[in-house]
Amino acid sequence: MGASDVNDQMLRFELSEYKMRLEKARGAMEHAGIDLLVVTDPANMGWLTGYDGCSYYVPQCVVVTKDKDPLWFGRRMDANGCRRTAYIGEDRIKWYGDEYVQSDTLHAMSALAQIIVDEGHGSATIGVEKDSACLSARSFEVLSGSLPNARFKNADRLVNWQRLVKSPREIEYMRGAGKIVEAMYQRVGEVLRPGIKQSDVIAELTYVGTRGVDVYWGDYPACVPNLGAGADASAPHLTWTDRSIRANESIFFELAGVHKRYHCPLSRTYYLGKPSQQILDAEKAVLDGMQAGLEKAMAGNLCEDIAKAYSGMLARYGFEKTSRSGYPIGMGYPPAWGENSASFREGDKTELRA
Amino acid sequence: MGASDVNDQMLRFELSEYKMRLEKARGAMEHAGIDLLVVTDPANMGWLTGYDGCSYYVPQCVVVTKDKDPLWFGRRMDANGCRRTAYIGEDRIKWYGDEYVQSDTLHAMSALAQIIVDEGHGSATIGVEKDSACLSARSFEVLSGSLPNARFKNADRLVNWQRLVKSPREIEYMRGAGKIVEAMYQRVGEVLRPGIKQSDVIAELTYVGTRGVDVYWGDYPACVPNLGAGADASAPHLTWTDRSIRANESIFFELAGVHKRYHCPLSRTYYLGKPSQQILDAEKAVLDGMQAGLEKAMAGNLCEDIAKAYSGMLARYGFEKTSRSGYPIGMGYPPAWGENSASFREGDKTELRA
């Protein structure tokens, strides 16, 4: 990790922080009995090395071993993006040519396998993120088929768990993202009127979210704004159309402010008019539920304590929520901003830490 | 496909068009010797059934067999999204509970396997999109492990190839998307000045792109706007920061207008000032190359004819482009808008059709 290899001006964290992250990942690898880790989750790749680019639709990864610097592997045209955003030195940037892209006969993972053999890890115990959106069934088939002497272990969430406790700089970025999402909802409040098109509301809040607040410029969210109105509010992952906002129906938003890939999501429901008593009851249940959950949000408690407090309060009002009541956030790339480690749900015994 | 099952008002195409698409897919399945197809690519899912929602970060699919209506399988909370957007009847909507999400012990694909067995396909030849971003290595491992009597075939791009020739309605949506991307670049031309922040330029063009043009409201792009300025223009998949636009450097954009999930991408490079002769030469080479390529764009020619005409013209000016010169577009979801079938590159003998 020589200073001469480093593109300092683009890095979003001190080199020492990347170094610490690497050591945390290596510690987890050792604990799991993994010699070499193939990191395909784009947020894990970025967290470990700084690499940032919307190139995750082709095979790419960061390879972590016990001693050498992390290796970036990706498409030839994206190697420049690695040079511009990551601290990885030229000798650790490896690429495949465009003839591997969308080919029925060539697969990038066979090129990666050759690199792994060349570096002397052909018989290693290799960890792969098997349920990562960016490790396809075919990628794993080719990688494992090309390394007959290697042993493979599932390393899902191994790096994700290391990301759970945030550094001061990460918290600063997330607070910036929080300011952004507040500004986005302020704009929603200004423009949301019966008759305005959903797409025009989204245009307004995206404009504010991308400009950002103060020094916190707006980055793109890992998941686009969700909006459901009326019966569509029953479906959590619908996006907008040009239908007009109407009075006397629920209008649901799930938005995130984002700064330097760090997210602060916030959901809100609007109702233009006088809501029914049932909706008012649901509002009170959710507000009291959140309060009950927040009261349990202290170091030493368990994740499930928050879920129980929240769903217990909902139950008092006669409501049931069968899905999780929360999950960790931070760095994220499409298709989702969830950090994929702990969950606020019954049975999750993860201890909360400062 | 009874009329009573159908949520007509939300469908973006006539039922007859979905029916025709289904028959095209079934024809391709028969040709490939596949009894049951598990469609995980979100664009393929949407093209076949209308299903639309940003829920592709959890396991979900459309199952196509020879005789029964397509089956939607996904997370419980997303079943409502299926009811609101797809033509699939209630009896063909199957879901898994939230306890399967991000679990170390349960996997949604085991629930899908049980459904496949219950429907009498436990010994079928099953096609899966092995290199789809939405079929993880783990998903395939669990699915195939839970169906020991089934035979699996790789069905990558099987549905994608059926999408290549567009219907009149699809072309209408794409023309709408084209109007949108034109408007986005018009706004870029209005605001791009030395000193403006990259993030503010993106906010402006996203605002225009989301509002849309006339009846063509703007949907979200499968890939966020790419912007590279100065040395960053060498990296094709970087996104924006708050750095100021400067005079006398290349500024590269790759944007798409989008309407109802249909894309029209367009790349442009700006230069505020007097470009060097080398840049002017490159511009002329690209313009002449595109003209040469377009002259070959006629039914009966092959995809590689366009690539050869384009790269041949570049070579005359002393430039080399090692990556593809084009690919099909249409419906798309993150992480990319490419349709993943033919390519404009040497060796691709796909015949161009009207």
Interface residues (C-beta under 8 A of the other chain):
Chain A: D52 G53 C54 S55 Y56 Y57 R76 M77 D78 N80 G81 R83 R84 T85 G97 D98 V101 Q102 D104 V128 K130 D131 S132 A133 C134 L135 S136 A137 R138 S139 F140 E141 N154 D156 R157 K197 S199 D200 I202 A203 E204 T206 Y207 V208 T210 R211 G212 V215 W217 G218 D219 Y220 C223 V224 N226 A231 D232 S234 A235 P236 H237 L238 T239 W240 T241 D242 T322 S323 R324 Y327 P334 P335 A336 G338 N340 S343 R345
Chain B: D52 G53 C54 S55 Y56 Y57 R76 M77 D78 N80 G81 R83 R84 T85 G97 D98 V101 Q102 D104 V128 K130 D131 S132 A133 C134 L135 S136 A137 R138 S139 F140 E141 N154 D156 R157 K197 S199 D200 I202 A203 E204 T206 Y207 V208 T210 R211 G212 V215 W217 G218 D219 Y220 C223 V224 N226 A231 D232 S234 A235 P236 H237 L238 T239 W240 T241 D242 T322 S323 R324 Y327 P334 P335 A336 G338 N340 S343 R345
